[in-house]
């Protein structure tokens, strides 16, 4: 199972296209989106490639490849224009080959500091902070892929790839930033 993981597109069509190019390059089966897909939010500057209608079109074309959770910038109107579910605050993907549960949350409700109940050996994915991170919290690997469009703390624009044995955080051009063995 190979999954591409991303968060915080914030309506940036240029970065969304770069993410979809990475999806093809990585040959992943699914894209896990950790929220804040269309709107940039009142605390963020307008992304340079801000074109949410284009992001809608790009992502709707891949609706069967997406698993998404709601970020703090999603609203009911977003669900009206997207052809895949985006309103759940959590989701779980099972990797039956590696016997691992992969929990998803944007990070504004559940986070590495406030984890939902899950078994040891699980993978917890969250975004929200726009800062890439990976840390073990009592046997649960917590990974933040960073932000596709508005990274913070001097981080590059990033996504992550899960391959069953590891999670690799990469720049939008595919350069490895961090690799975590599971």
VMD Tcl script that builds the backbone (N, CA, C; Angstrom):
set m [mol new atoms 546]
animate dup $m
set s [atomselect $m all]
$s set {name element resname resid chain x y z} {
  {N N UNK 1 A 0.851 -1.180 0.000}
  {CA C UNK 1 A 0.000 0.000 0.000}
  {C C UNK 1 A 0.892 1.237 0.000}
  {N N UNK 2 A 0.684 2.090 -0.972}
  {CA C UNK 2 A 1.437 3.338 -1.046}
  {C C UNK 2 A 0.435 4.487 -1.065}
  {N N UNK 3 A 0.591 5.395 -0.102}
  {CA C UNK 3 A -0.333 6.514 0.059}
  {C C UNK 3 A 0.431 7.828 0.038}
  {N N UNK 4 A -0.116 8.812 -0.654}
  {CA C UNK 4 A 0.422 10.168 -0.609}
  {C C UNK 4 A -0.392 10.939 0.420}
  {N N UNK 5 A 0.262 11.667 1.298}
  {CA C UNK 5 A -0.378 12.378 2.408}
  {C C UNK 5 A -0.067 13.861 2.272}
  {N N UNK 6 A -1.113 14.691 2.356}
  {CA C UNK 6 A -0.895 16.133 2.218}
  {C C UNK 6 A -1.880 16.905 3.086}
  {N N UNK 7 A -1.511 18.132 3.381}
  {CA C UNK 7 A -2.371 18.991 4.180}
  {C C UNK 7 A -2.231 20.438 3.728}
  {N N UNK 8 A -3.270 21.194 3.999}
  {CA C UNK 8 A -3.216 22.651 3.884}
  {C C UNK 8 A -2.872 23.151 2.485}
  {N N UNK 9 A -3.714 22.762 1.511}
  {CA C UNK 9 A -3.580 23.276 0.144}
  {C C UNK 9 A -4.030 24.734 0.099}
  {N N UNK 10 A -5.041 25.072 0.855}
  {CA C UNK 10 A -5.554 26.446 0.984}
  {C C UNK 10 A -5.858 27.112 -0.354}
  {N N UNK 11 A -6.422 26.342 -1.290}
  {CA C UNK 11 A -6.883 26.921 -2.546}
  {C C UNK 11 A -5.809 27.290 -3.539}
  {N N UNK 12 A -4.567 26.893 -3.306}
  {CA C UNK 12 A -3.461 27.237 -4.198}
  {C C UNK 12 A -3.402 26.227 -5.347}
  {N N UNK 13 A -3.845 26.644 -6.534}
  {CA C UNK 13 A -3.920 25.751 -7.690}
  {C C UNK 13 A -2.540 25.334 -8.196}
  {N N UNK 14 A -1.567 26.213 -8.126}
  {CA C UNK 14 A -0.213 25.881 -8.586}
  {C C UNK 14 A 0.362 24.772 -7.707}
  {N N UNK 15 A 0.209 24.912 -6.394}
  {CA C UNK 15 A 0.721 23.893 -5.469}
  {C C UNK 15 A -0.100 22.612 -5.560}
  {N N UNK 16 A -1.398 22.726 -5.780}
  {CA C UNK 16 A -2.235 21.544 -5.943}
  {C C UNK 16 A -1.797 20.763 -7.172}
  {N N UNK 17 A -1.502 21.441 -8.260}
  {CA C UNK 17 A -1.030 20.761 -9.466}
  {C C UNK 17 A 0.306 20.078 -9.206}
  {N N UNK 18 A 1.191 20.746 -8.464}
  {CA C UNK 18 A 2.480 20.133 -8.121}
  {C C UNK 18 A 2.263 18.887 -7.266}
  {N N UNK 19 A 1.281 18.921 -6.375}
  {CA C UNK 19 A 0.950 17.764 -5.550}
  {C C UNK 19 A 0.425 16.618 -6.422}
  {N N UNK 20 A -0.436 16.931 -7.384}
  {CA C UNK 20 A -0.964 15.894 -8.271}
  {C C UNK 20 A 0.129 15.328 -9.173}
  {N N UNK 21 A 1.089 16.153 -9.550}
  {CA C UNK 21 A 2.248 15.655 -10.296}
  {C C UNK 21 A 3.051 14.685 -9.422}
  {N N UNK 22 A 3.184 15.013 -8.135}
  {CA C UNK 22 A 3.894 14.128 -7.197}
  {C C UNK 22 A 3.130 12.813 -7.035}
  {N N UNK 23 A 1.804 12.886 -6.995}
  {CA C UNK 23 A 0.971 11.685 -6.880}
  {C C UNK 23 A 1.265 10.724 -8.038}
  {N N UNK 24 A 1.348 11.256 -9.234}
  {CA C UNK 24 A 1.672 10.428 -10.405}
  {C C UNK 24 A 3.105 9.902 -10.315}
  {N N UNK 25 A 4.029 10.774 -9.962}
  {CA C UNK 25 A 5.445 10.400 -9.868}
  {C C UNK 25 A 5.664 9.308 -8.818}
  {N N UNK 26 A 4.950 9.413 -7.693}
  {CA C UNK 26 A 5.099 8.448 -6.592}
  {C C UNK 26 A 4.370 7.140 -6.881}
  {N N UNK 27 A 3.455 7.152 -7.833}
  {CA C UNK 27 A 2.655 5.978 -8.167}
  {C C UNK 27 A 1.901 5.454 -6.941}
  {N N UNK 28 A 1.309 6.378 -6.193}
  {CA C UNK 28 A 0.545 6.026 -4.994}
  {C C UNK 28 A -0.866 5.597 -5.377}
  {N N UNK 29 A -1.500 4.845 -4.489}
  {CA C UNK 29 A -2.858 4.366 -4.727}
  {C C UNK 29 A -3.916 5.403 -4.363}
  {N N UNK 30 A -3.671 6.140 -3.296}
  {CA C UNK 30 A -4.637 7.108 -2.775}
  {C C UNK 30 A -3.906 8.356 -2.307}
  {N N UNK 31 A -4.686 9.440 -2.200}
  {CA C UNK 31 A -4.204 10.673 -1.573}
  {C C UNK 31 A -5.012 10.875 -0.301}
  {N N UNK 32 A -4.328 11.022 0.820}
  {CA C UNK 32 A -4.976 11.351 2.084}
  {C C UNK 32 A -4.801 12.845 2.303}
  {N N UNK 33 A -5.918 13.584 2.295}
  {CA C UNK 33 A -5.873 15.039 2.492}
  {C C UNK 33 A -6.331 15.363 3.907}
  {N N UNK 34 A -5.502 16.090 4.622}
  {CA C UNK 34 A -5.728 16.365 6.030}
  {C C UNK 34 A -6.377 17.721 6.284}
  {N N UNK 35 A -7.166 18.201 5.349}
  {CA C UNK 35 A -7.971 19.399 5.566}
  {C C UNK 35 A -7.376 20.697 5.058}
  {N N UNK 36 A -8.194 21.745 5.170}
  {CA C UNK 36 A -7.892 23.091 4.672}
  {C C UNK 36 A -7.546 23.043 3.181}
  {N N UNK 37 A -8.544 22.618 2.414}
  {CA C UNK 37 A -8.361 22.359 0.985}
  {C C UNK 37 A -8.553 23.612 0.133}
  {N N UNK 38 A -9.647 24.357 0.350}
  {CA C UNK 38 A -9.993 25.447 -0.567}
  {C C UNK 38 A -9.739 26.850 -0.028}
  {N N UNK 39 A -10.063 27.101 1.218}
  {CA C UNK 39 A -10.022 28.458 1.746}
  {C C UNK 39 A -8.695 28.727 2.444}
  {N N UNK 40 A -8.199 29.946 2.343}
  {CA C UNK 40 A -6.896 30.276 2.932}
  {C C UNK 40 A -6.989 30.655 4.405}
  {N N UNK 41 A -8.154 30.980 4.901}
  {CA C UNK 41 A -8.329 31.298 6.318}
  {C C UNK 41 A -7.938 32.723 6.649}
  {N N UNK 42 A -8.510 33.266 7.693}
  {CA C UNK 42 A -8.257 34.657 8.048}
  {C C UNK 42 A -6.876 34.910 8.652}
  {N N UNK 43 A -6.198 33.848 9.099}
  {CA C UNK 43 A -4.874 34.030 9.717}
  {C C UNK 43 A -3.738 33.884 8.718}
  {N N UNK 44 A -4.046 33.454 7.498}
  {CA C UNK 44 A -3.014 33.231 6.485}
  {C C UNK 44 A -3.086 34.292 5.404}
  {N N UNK 45 A -1.919 34.611 4.845}
  {CA C UNK 45 A -1.902 35.477 3.671}
  {C C UNK 45 A -2.503 34.712 2.503}
  {N N UNK 46 A -2.991 35.423 1.535}
  {CA C UNK 46 A -3.536 34.804 0.336}
  {C C UNK 46 A -2.400 34.095 -0.407}
  {N N UNK 47 A -2.536 32.775 -0.664}
  {CA C UNK 47 A -1.477 32.078 -1.392}
  {C C UNK 47 A -1.290 32.676 -2.791}
  {N N UNK 48 A -0.063 32.645 -3.297}
  {CA C UNK 48 A 0.222 33.267 -4.588}
  {C C UNK 48 A -0.548 32.621 -5.731}
  {N N UNK 49 A -0.842 31.329 -5.625}
  {CA C UNK 49 A -1.571 30.637 -6.683}
  {C C UNK 49 A -3.034 30.422 -6.335}
  {N N UNK 50 A -3.599 31.311 -5.518}
  {CA C UNK 50 A -4.960 31.123 -5.021}
  {C C UNK 50 A -5.975 31.106 -6.161}
  {N N UNK 51 A -6.579 29.937 -6.368}
  {CA C UNK 51 A -7.595 29.747 -7.405}
  {C C UNK 51 A -8.425 28.531 -7.000}
  {N N UNK 52 A -9.267 28.680 -5.968}
  {CA C UNK 52 A -9.998 27.524 -5.448}
  {C C UNK 52 A -10.874 26.819 -6.477}
  {N N UNK 53 A -11.426 27.540 -7.453}
  {CA C UNK 53 A -12.234 26.870 -8.482}
  {C C UNK 53 A -11.390 25.884 -9.288}
  {N N UNK 54 A -10.154 26.221 -9.547}
  {CA C UNK 54 A -9.252 25.300 -10.244}
  {C C UNK 54 A -8.915 24.096 -9.374}
  {N N UNK 55 A -8.723 24.328 -8.066}
  {CA C UNK 55 A -8.443 23.230 -7.138}
  {C C UNK 55 A -9.642 22.286 -7.094}
  {N N UNK 56 A -10.842 22.841 -7.077}
  {CA C UNK 56 A -12.064 22.028 -7.084}
  {C C UNK 56 A -12.062 21.109 -8.302}
  {N N UNK 57 A -11.794 21.665 -9.465}
  {CA C UNK 57 A -11.799 20.894 -10.706}
  {C C UNK 57 A -10.741 19.787 -10.686}
  {N N UNK 58 A -9.537 20.127 -10.235}
  {CA C UNK 58 A -8.452 19.138 -10.196}
  {C C UNK 58 A -8.779 17.985 -9.255}
  {N N UNK 59 A -9.264 18.312 -8.065}
  {CA C UNK 59 A -9.522 17.268 -7.073}
  {C C UNK 59 A -10.785 16.465 -7.386}
  {N N UNK 60 A -11.817 17.111 -7.891}
  {CA C UNK 60 A -13.023 16.366 -8.258}
  {C C UNK 60 A -12.722 15.300 -9.310}
  {N N UNK 61 A -11.766 15.573 -10.169}
  {CA C UNK 61 A -11.382 14.593 -11.198}
  {C C UNK 61 A -10.748 13.342 -10.589}
  {N N UNK 62 A -10.286 13.437 -9.341}
  {CA C UNK 62 A -9.644 12.305 -8.658}
  {C C UNK 62 A -10.458 11.850 -7.445}
  {N N UNK 63 A -11.744 12.131 -7.421}
  {CA C UNK 63 A -12.577 11.861 -6.247}
  {C C UNK 63 A -12.451 10.432 -5.730}
  {N N UNK 64 A -12.324 9.464 -6.613}
  {CA C UNK 64 A -12.235 8.061 -6.191}
  {C C UNK 64 A -10.880 7.706 -5.591}
  {N N UNK 65 A -9.925 8.607 -5.666}
  {CA C UNK 65 A -8.578 8.378 -5.125}
  {C C UNK 65 A -8.338 9.127 -3.817}
  {N N UNK 66 A -9.341 9.865 -3.324}
  {CA C UNK 66 A -9.151 10.745 -2.178}
  {C C UNK 66 A -9.828 10.231 -0.918}
  {N N UNK 67 A -9.133 10.385 0.203}
  {CA C UNK 67 A -9.710 10.211 1.531}
  {C C UNK 67 A -9.378 11.503 2.267}
  {N N UNK 68 A -10.409 12.197 2.756}
  {CA C UNK 68 A -10.199 13.532 3.308}
  {C C UNK 68 A -10.841 13.695 4.681}
  {N N UNK 69 A -10.290 14.619 5.445}
  {CA C UNK 69 A -10.907 15.047 6.696}
  {C C UNK 69 A -11.083 16.563 6.660}
  {N N UNK 70 A -11.957 17.022 7.519}
  {CA C UNK 70 A -12.287 18.444 7.593}
  {C C UNK 70 A -11.222 19.198 8.383}
  {N N UNK 71 A -10.770 20.305 7.803}
  {CA C UNK 71 A -9.868 21.198 8.518}
  {C C UNK 71 A -10.655 22.318 9.159}
  {N N UNK 72 A -9.978 23.194 9.844}
  {CA C UNK 72 A -10.656 24.307 10.497}
  {C C UNK 72 A -11.118 25.375 9.503}
  {N N UNK 73 A -10.710 25.292 8.239}
  {CA C UNK 73 A -11.154 26.246 7.219}
  {C C UNK 73 A -12.251 25.697 6.313}
  {N N UNK 74 A -12.626 24.411 6.457}
  {CA C UNK 74 A -13.694 23.856 5.636}
  {C C UNK 74 A -15.054 24.315 6.146}
  {N N UNK 75 A -15.994 24.466 5.224}
  {CA C UNK 75 A -17.370 24.849 5.560}
  {C C UNK 75 A -18.322 24.019 4.710}
  {N N UNK 76 A -19.594 24.038 5.070}
  {CA C UNK 76 A -20.587 23.266 4.325}
  {C C UNK 76 A -20.603 23.632 2.845}
  {N N UNK 77 A -20.324 24.868 2.524}
  {CA C UNK 77 A -20.319 25.284 1.122}
  {C C UNK 77 A -19.223 24.561 0.333}
  {N N UNK 78 A -18.121 24.214 1.003}
  {CA C UNK 78 A -17.056 23.468 0.331}
  {C C UNK 78 A -17.565 22.099 -0.101}
  {N N UNK 79 A -18.343 21.451 0.781}
  {CA C UNK 79 A -18.879 20.139 0.438}
  {C C UNK 79 A -19.845 20.232 -0.741}
  {N N UNK 80 A -20.490 21.368 -0.904}
  {CA C UNK 80 A -21.435 21.537 -2.005}
  {C C UNK 80 A -20.743 21.525 -3.375}
  {N N UNK 81 A -19.458 21.906 -3.420}
  {CA C UNK 81 A -18.753 21.982 -4.702}
  {C C UNK 81 A -17.769 20.832 -4.920}
  {N N UNK 82 A -17.512 20.064 -3.874}
  {CA C UNK 82 A -16.580 18.942 -3.978}
  {C C UNK 82 A -17.359 17.636 -4.101}
  {N N UNK 83 A -16.906 16.738 -4.937}
  {CA C UNK 83 A -17.636 15.495 -5.182}
  {C C UNK 83 A -17.100 14.323 -4.359}
  {N N UNK 84 A -16.420 14.622 -3.277}
  {CA C UNK 84 A -15.907 13.618 -2.347}
  {C C UNK 84 A -16.118 14.161 -0.931}
  {N N UNK 85 A -16.265 13.283 0.066}
  {CA C UNK 85 A -16.546 13.741 1.429}
  {C C UNK 85 A -15.380 14.513 2.053}
  {N N UNK 86 A -15.708 15.669 2.655}
  {CA C UNK 86 A -14.688 16.473 3.335}
  {C C UNK 86 A -15.144 16.968 4.715}
  {N N UNK 87 A -16.276 16.512 5.201}
  {CA C UNK 87 A -16.824 17.091 6.427}
  {C C UNK 87 A -16.575 16.272 7.699}
  {N N UNK 88 A -15.950 15.117 7.593}
  {CA C UNK 88 A -15.657 14.322 8.780}
  {C C UNK 88 A -14.384 14.846 9.438}
  {N N UNK 89 A -14.413 14.977 10.753}
  {CA C UNK 89 A -13.229 15.494 11.452}
  {C C UNK 89 A -12.142 14.440 11.614}
  {N N UNK 90 A -12.496 13.157 11.450}
  {CA C UNK 90 A -11.509 12.080 11.530}
  {C C UNK 90 A -11.820 11.022 10.470}
  {N N UNK 91 A -10.824 10.237 10.162}
  {CA C UNK 91 A -10.986 9.086 9.278}
  {C C UNK 91 A -9.920 8.064 9.659}
  {N N UNK 92 A -10.150 6.831 9.273}
  {CA C UNK 92 A -9.183 5.775 9.534}
  {C C UNK 92 A -9.047 4.923 8.282}
  {N N UNK 93 A -7.811 4.678 7.890}
  {CA C UNK 93 A -7.494 3.805 6.771}
  {C C UNK 93 A -6.753 2.618 7.363}
  {N N UNK 94 A -7.126 1.421 6.949}
  {CA C UNK 94 A -6.465 0.226 7.459}
  {C C UNK 94 A -5.488 -0.319 6.428}
  {N N UNK 95 A -4.253 -0.547 6.865}
  {CA C UNK 95 A -3.261 -1.221 6.047}
  {C C UNK 95 A -3.228 -2.656 6.553}
  {N N UNK 96 A -4.044 -3.513 5.964}
  {CA C UNK 96 A -4.171 -4.889 6.448}
  {C C UNK 96 A -2.897 -5.694 6.193}
  {N N UNK 97 A -2.136 -5.361 5.170}
  {CA C UNK 97 A -0.894 -6.079 4.881}
  {C C UNK 97 A 0.115 -5.887 6.012}
  {N N UNK 98 A 0.196 -4.659 6.530}
  {CA C UNK 98 A 1.131 -4.342 7.614}
  {C C UNK 98 A 0.448 -4.306 8.975}
  {N N UNK 99 A -0.837 -4.665 9.024}
  {CA C UNK 99 A -1.602 -4.682 10.266}
  {C C UNK 99 A -1.463 -3.362 11.026}
  {N N UNK 100 A -1.772 -2.265 10.317}
  {CA C UNK 100 A -1.615 -0.943 10.916}
  {C C UNK 100 A -2.840 -0.088 10.620}
  {N N UNK 101 A -3.309 0.607 11.645}
  {CA C UNK 101 A -4.378 1.586 11.480}
  {C C UNK 101 A -3.735 2.953 11.264}
  {N N UNK 102 A -4.255 3.678 10.278}
  {CA C UNK 102 A -3.753 5.017 9.968}
  {C C UNK 102 A -4.894 5.989 10.261}
  {N N UNK 103 A -4.740 6.743 11.334}
  {CA C UNK 103 A -5.760 7.704 11.764}
  {C C UNK 103 A -5.452 9.069 11.171}
  {N N UNK 104 A -6.494 9.752 10.722}
  {CA C UNK 104 A -6.354 11.070 10.110}
  {C C UNK 104 A -7.186 12.103 10.863}
  {N N UNK 105 A -6.599 13.255 11.101}
  {CA C UNK 105 A -7.311 14.397 11.675}
  {C C UNK 105 A -6.563 15.643 11.221}
  {N N UNK 106 A -7.280 16.744 11.067}
  {CA C UNK 106 A -6.586 17.961 10.635}
  {C C UNK 106 A -5.562 18.409 11.669}
  {N N UNK 107 A -5.915 18.319 12.927}
  {CA C UNK 107 A -4.985 18.723 13.984}
  {C C UNK 107 A -5.534 19.799 14.895}
  {N N UNK 108 A -6.687 20.351 14.562}
  {CA C UNK 108 A -7.264 21.389 15.415}
  {C C UNK 108 A -8.179 20.800 16.494}
  {N N UNK 109 A -8.580 19.541 16.343}
  {CA C UNK 109 A -9.367 18.861 17.373}
  {C C UNK 109 A -8.487 17.798 18.030}
  {N N UNK 110 A -8.057 16.803 17.275}
  {CA C UNK 110 A -7.076 15.840 17.756}
  {C C UNK 110 A -5.722 16.224 17.196}
  {N N UNK 111 A -4.687 16.021 18.009}
  {CA C UNK 111 A -3.335 16.388 17.619}
  {C C UNK 111 A -2.364 15.449 18.331}
  {N N UNK 112 A -1.080 15.531 18.034}
  {CA C UNK 112 A -0.123 14.696 18.769}
  {C C UNK 112 A -0.161 14.926 20.282}
  {N N UNK 113 A -0.593 16.098 20.704}
  {CA C UNK 113 A -0.706 16.381 22.135}
  {C C UNK 113 A -2.057 15.996 22.716}
  {N N UNK 114 A -3.006 15.621 21.868}
  {CA C UNK 114 A -4.341 15.203 22.296}
  {C C UNK 114 A -4.841 14.125 21.332}
  {N N UNK 115 A -4.265 12.938 21.460}
  {CA C UNK 115 A -4.560 11.844 20.536}
  {C C UNK 115 A -5.903 11.191 20.841}
  {N N UNK 116 A -6.610 10.747 19.796}
  {CA C UNK 116 A -7.803 9.933 20.025}
  {C C UNK 116 A -7.361 8.546 20.486}
  {N N UNK 117 A -8.271 7.766 21.051}
  {CA C UNK 117 A -7.890 6.391 21.432}
  {C C UNK 117 A -7.528 5.580 20.193}
  {N N UNK 118 A -6.376 4.944 20.230}
  {CA C UNK 118 A -5.941 4.081 19.128}
  {C C UNK 118 A -4.906 3.104 19.656}
  {N N UNK 119 A -4.790 1.944 19.034}
  {CA C UNK 119 A -3.841 0.947 19.526}
  {C C UNK 119 A -2.386 1.320 19.239}
  {N N UNK 120 A -1.509 0.823 20.080}
  {CA C UNK 120 A -0.078 0.996 19.866}
  {C C UNK 120 A 0.288 0.436 18.495}
  {N N UNK 121 A 1.216 1.084 17.820}
  {CA C UNK 121 A 1.614 0.676 16.477}
  {C C UNK 121 A 0.852 1.402 15.379}
  {N N UNK 122 A -0.132 2.223 15.789}
  {CA C UNK 122 A -0.900 2.997 14.810}
  {C C UNK 122 A -0.075 4.169 14.302}
  {N N UNK 123 A -0.540 4.730 13.208}
  {CA C UNK 123 A 0.040 5.936 12.633}
  {C C UNK 123 A -1.011 7.029 12.741}
  {N N UNK 124 A -0.643 8.176 13.310}
  {CA C UNK 124 A -1.554 9.306 13.441}
  {C C UNK 124 A -1.065 10.424 12.537}
  {N N UNK 125 A -1.935 10.866 11.618}
  {CA C UNK 125 A -1.595 11.921 10.659}
  {C C UNK 125 A -2.383 13.179 10.974}
  {N N UNK 126 A -1.693 14.301 11.008}
  {CA C UNK 126 A -2.368 15.581 11.191}
  {C C UNK 126 A -1.566 16.672 10.502}
  {N N UNK 127 A -2.255 17.764 10.180}
  {CA C UNK 127 A -1.613 18.926 9.565}
  {C C UNK 127 A -1.774 20.123 10.486}
  {N N UNK 128 A -2.478 21.136 10.017}
  {CA C UNK 128 A -2.905 22.316 10.775}
  {C C UNK 128 A -1.784 23.294 11.123}
  {N N UNK 129 A -0.646 22.823 11.616}
  {CA C UNK 129 A 0.410 23.740 12.058}
  {C C UNK 129 A 1.248 24.272 10.902}
  {N N UNK 130 A 1.182 23.613 9.741}
  {CA C UNK 130 A 1.985 23.975 8.565}
  {C C UNK 130 A 3.481 23.741 8.815}
  {N N UNK 131 A 3.783 22.898 9.805}
  {CA C UNK 131 A 5.170 22.588 10.161}
  {C C UNK 131 A 5.347 21.079 10.112}
  {N N UNK 132 A 6.234 20.590 9.256}
  {CA C UNK 132 A 6.448 19.154 9.152}
  {C C UNK 132 A 7.041 18.621 10.454}
  {N N UNK 133 A 6.616 17.411 10.819}
  {CA C UNK 133 A 7.080 16.811 12.071}
  {C C UNK 133 A 6.837 15.314 12.059}
  {N N UNK 134 A 7.611 14.613 12.855}
  {CA C UNK 134 A 7.404 13.182 13.084}
  {C C UNK 134 A 7.949 12.863 14.466}
  {N N UNK 135 A 7.098 12.238 15.286}
  {CA C UNK 135 A 7.540 11.867 16.623}
  {C C UNK 135 A 6.739 10.672 17.122}
  {N N UNK 136 A 7.388 9.861 17.946}
  {CA C UNK 136 A 6.737 8.715 18.558}
  {C C UNK 136 A 6.127 9.177 19.879}
  {N N UNK 137 A 4.837 8.928 20.040}
  {CA C UNK 137 A 4.124 9.254 21.278}
  {C C UNK 137 A 3.568 7.961 21.858}
  {N N UNK 138 A 4.315 7.354 22.778}
  {CA C UNK 138 A 3.879 6.127 23.452}
  {C C UNK 138 A 3.499 5.016 22.474}
  {N N UNK 139 A 4.341 4.780 21.474}
  {CA C UNK 139 A 4.112 3.700 20.535}
  {C C UNK 139 A 3.231 4.051 19.355}
  {N N UNK 140 A 2.831 5.310 19.252}
  {CA C UNK 140 A 2.047 5.791 18.111}
  {C C UNK 140 A 2.901 6.808 17.364}
  {N N UNK 141 A 3.153 6.543 16.093}
  {CA C UNK 141 A 3.942 7.480 15.296}
  {C C UNK 141 A 3.036 8.600 14.811}
  {N N UNK 142 A 3.374 9.816 15.172}
  {CA C UNK 142 A 2.605 11.004 14.791}
  {C C UNK 142 A 3.368 11.729 13.695}
  {N N UNK 143 A 2.708 11.945 12.557}
  {CA C UNK 143 A 3.358 12.578 11.406}
  {C C UNK 143 A 2.526 13.756 10.925}
  {N N UNK 144 A 3.187 14.873 10.724}
  {CA C UNK 144 A 2.604 16.050 10.090}
  {C C UNK 144 A 3.378 16.250 8.789}
  {N N UNK 145 A 2.694 16.151 7.631}
  {CA C UNK 145 A 3.410 16.281 6.364}
  {C C UNK 145 A 3.813 17.713 6.019}
  {N N UNK 146 A 3.502 18.669 6.886}
  {CA C UNK 146 A 3.772 20.071 6.577}
  {C C UNK 146 A 2.644 20.636 5.739}
  {N N UNK 147 A 2.918 21.679 5.003}
  {CA C UNK 147 A 1.892 22.333 4.187}
  {C C UNK 147 A 2.292 22.339 2.723}
  {N N UNK 148 A 1.303 22.071 1.875}
  {CA C UNK 148 A 1.513 22.096 0.431}
  {C C UNK 148 A 1.717 23.528 -0.054}
  {N N UNK 149 A 1.030 24.503 0.572}
  {CA C UNK 149 A 1.051 25.854 0.018}
  {C C UNK 149 A 1.588 26.949 0.935}
  {N N UNK 150 A 1.428 26.802 2.232}
  {CA C UNK 150 A 1.806 27.876 3.158}
  {C C UNK 150 A 2.640 27.337 4.323}
  {N N UNK 151 A 3.832 26.787 4.052}
  {CA C UNK 151 A 4.637 26.248 5.144}
  {C C UNK 151 A 5.104 27.356 6.094}
  {N N UNK 152 A 5.338 26.961 7.325}
  {CA C UNK 152 A 5.792 27.920 8.341}
  {C C UNK 152 A 7.141 27.494 8.901}
  {N N UNK 153 A 7.756 28.389 9.657}
  {CA C UNK 153 A 9.051 28.165 10.311}
  {C C UNK 153 A 10.175 27.847 9.328}
  {N N UNK 154 A 10.109 28.411 8.122}
  {CA C UNK 154 A 11.167 28.206 7.140}
  {C C UNK 154 A 11.148 26.852 6.451}
  {N N UNK 155 A 10.099 26.081 6.657}
  {CA C UNK 155 A 9.983 24.780 6.001}
  {C C UNK 155 A 9.654 24.955 4.525}
  {N N UNK 156 A 10.046 23.974 3.692}
  {CA C UNK 156 A 9.628 24.003 2.288}
  {C C UNK 156 A 8.194 23.497 2.153}
  {N N UNK 157 A 7.617 23.643 0.981}
  {CA C UNK 157 A 6.293 23.089 0.678}
  {C C UNK 157 A 6.466 21.571 0.557}
  {N N UNK 158 A 5.676 20.809 1.353}
  {CA C UNK 158 A 5.919 19.378 1.454}
  {C C UNK 158 A 4.652 18.534 1.443}
  {N N UNK 159 A 4.864 17.241 1.228}
  {CA C UNK 159 A 3.858 16.187 1.344}
  {C C UNK 159 A 4.592 14.986 1.929}
  {N N UNK 160 A 3.878 13.900 2.204}
  {CA C UNK 160 A 4.510 12.686 2.718}
  {C C UNK 160 A 4.040 11.485 1.911}
  {N N UNK 161 A 4.835 10.421 1.961}
  {CA C UNK 161 A 4.499 9.159 1.316}
  {C C UNK 161 A 4.618 8.046 2.351}
  {N N UNK 162 A 3.542 7.263 2.485}
  {CA C UNK 162 A 3.523 6.073 3.335}
  {C C UNK 162 A 3.649 4.853 2.420}
  {N N UNK 163 A 4.593 3.942 2.746}
  {CA C UNK 163 A 4.758 2.748 1.916}
  {C C UNK 163 A 4.636 1.442 2.708}
  {N N UNK 164 A 4.155 1.528 3.941}
  {CA C UNK 164 A 4.006 0.353 4.783}
  {C C UNK 164 A 5.151 0.168 5.749}
  {N N UNK 165 A 6.365 0.470 5.316}
  {CA C UNK 165 A 7.548 0.334 6.161}
  {C C UNK 165 A 8.049 1.667 6.695}
  {N N UNK 166 A 7.679 2.748 6.006}
  {CA C UNK 166 A 8.196 4.061 6.380}
  {C C UNK 166 A 7.251 5.163 5.917}
  {N N UNK 167 A 7.505 6.355 6.449}
  {CA C UNK 167 A 6.868 7.572 5.964}
  {C C UNK 167 A 8.002 8.517 5.590}
  {N N UNK 168 A 7.950 9.011 4.355}
  {CA C UNK 168 A 8.977 9.927 3.868}
  {C C UNK 168 A 8.320 11.270 3.568}
  {N N UNK 169 A 8.838 12.317 4.168}
  {CA C UNK 169 A 8.359 13.671 3.892}
  {C C UNK 169 A 9.246 14.245 2.791}
  {N N UNK 170 A 8.585 14.779 1.741}
  {CA C UNK 170 A 9.303 15.262 0.569}
  {C C UNK 170 A 8.837 16.656 0.173}
  {N N UNK 171 A 9.712 17.364 -0.516}
  {CA C UNK 171 A 9.321 18.638 -1.108}
  {C C UNK 171 A 8.411 18.351 -2.294}
  {N N UNK 172 A 7.712 19.355 -2.774}
  {CA C UNK 172 A 6.828 19.167 -3.916}
  {C C UNK 172 A 7.576 18.708 -5.169}
  {N N UNK 173 A 8.886 18.934 -5.215}
  {CA C UNK 173 A 9.683 18.470 -6.354}
  {C C UNK 173 A 10.249 17.071 -6.129}
  {N N UNK 174 A 9.960 16.459 -4.964}
  {CA C UNK 174 A 10.344 15.076 -4.719}
  {C C UNK 174 A 11.611 14.851 -3.922}
  {N N UNK 175 A 12.220 15.912 -3.418}
  {CA C UNK 175 A 13.439 15.756 -2.620}
  {C C UNK 175 A 13.073 15.332 -1.201}
  {N N UNK 176 A 13.765 14.310 -0.679}
  {CA C UNK 176 A 13.492 13.826 0.672}
  {C C UNK 176 A 13.942 14.830 1.710}
  {N N UNK 177 A 13.034 15.159 2.633}
  {CA C UNK 177 A 13.331 16.053 3.748}
  {C C UNK 177 A 13.563 15.239 5.016}
  {N N UNK 178 A 12.727 14.206 5.203}
  {CA C UNK 178 A 12.802 13.391 6.421}
  {C C UNK 178 A 12.207 12.031 6.122}
  {N N UNK 179 A 12.837 10.967 6.646}
  {CA C UNK 179 A 12.318 9.611 6.490}
  {C C UNK 179 A 12.204 8.972 7.861}
  {N N UNK 180 A 11.042 8.368 8.119}
  {CA C UNK 180 A 10.760 7.743 9.401}
  {C C UNK 180 A 10.483 6.274 9.148}
  {N N UNK 181 A 11.243 5.398 9.768}
  {CA C UNK 181 A 10.998 3.969 9.661}
  {C C UNK 181 A 9.975 3.579 10.710}
  {N N UNK 182 A 8.983 2.808 10.285}
  {CA C UNK 182 A 7.903 2.406 11.198}
  {C C UNK 182 A 8.194 1.040 11.819}
}
mol reanalyze $m
mol bondsrecalc $m
mol representation Tube
mol addrep $m
